[in-house]
Amino acid sequence: MLDLPIDLPEFLPGSVWLAGAGPGDPGLLTLLALHAIKSAEVVIHDALVDGRILALIPAAAEIESMGKRGGEASVRQAEITARMIHLAKAGKRVLRLKGGDPFVFGRGPEEALALAGAGVPFRIVPGITAGIGGLAYAGIPVTAKETNSAVAFVTGHGPDGEMPDAFDWDALARGAPVLVFYMGLKHLERLTSRLMAAGRRPDEAAALVCNAATERQSVLETTLAEAAGAVERAGLKPPALFVVGQVVALRRQLDWWRG
Ligand code: SAH
């Protein structure tokens, strides 16, 4: 499919590839993901996959949009896995394409487990997760020598769409100098209050990065104490990452993205 001096694995009929599409920019697709896009007979994608990536799907392939946004009923998830299994058993090359990386807050493990359970051969194609690649497009590294030697990736939603109250917020606040929240907008007020109650400074640097690595990327720099109000005033909408920590300040020198 691609004219490269690399042996890419054959996409076998009757199998499912569970691939990450990266945060947006089609240039961030892996070679394996592009190969899968060009070879698949059916592409089942979620709502976060960028339109420029969907435009790469050959006209002969079937495209099915099966996104789940903001904690919809798990019935939908069951429908998606049933559909993948059905298509694979019918002998199709099925590409399940997800935003970012399929194994980072993306239901990829659940889908792969269902495939394994049904005896459907599958392959995982990792992608660039928004919390790393998307932040890089905003000029924010997730680690830097002078600032942090640990980073935590956290979901702001539990499986039911609610705040993940079972977290050990004190351990999180103490343990990772840089915190990257996925799906953090909805409960931002509570989330920032928890972090401050657990000892993070109200004036600590924070940023919201919306639609990272897409044509609509926007970045709001703020502080832990002011984040929720600033988001409200700016009317920010998902998808957005919320990052807390000194690395945010590096953006002053590292903001390279020009749209
Ligand atoms: N598997 C995906 C994450 C899916 S969860 C990954 O690895 O990136 C969905 C959340 O991911 C969104 O609510 C948002 O927090 C984040 N996200 C995904 N794509 C994004 C983007 N382009 N810009 C900002 N946040 C994004």
Boltz pocket constraint, residues with backbone or C-beta under 6 A from the ligand:
constraints:
  - pocket:
      binder: B
      contacts: [[A, 22], [A, 23], [A, 24], [A, 48], [A, 98], [A, 99], [A, 100], [A, 101], [A, 102], [A, 103], [A, 104], [A, 105], [A, 106], [A, 128], [A, 129], [A, 130], [A, 131], [A, 134], [A, 181], [A, 182], [A, 183], [A, 184], [A, 209], [A, 210], [A, 211], [A, 212], [A, 213], [A, 214], [A, 238], [A, 239], [A, 240], [A, 241]]
      max_distance: 6.0
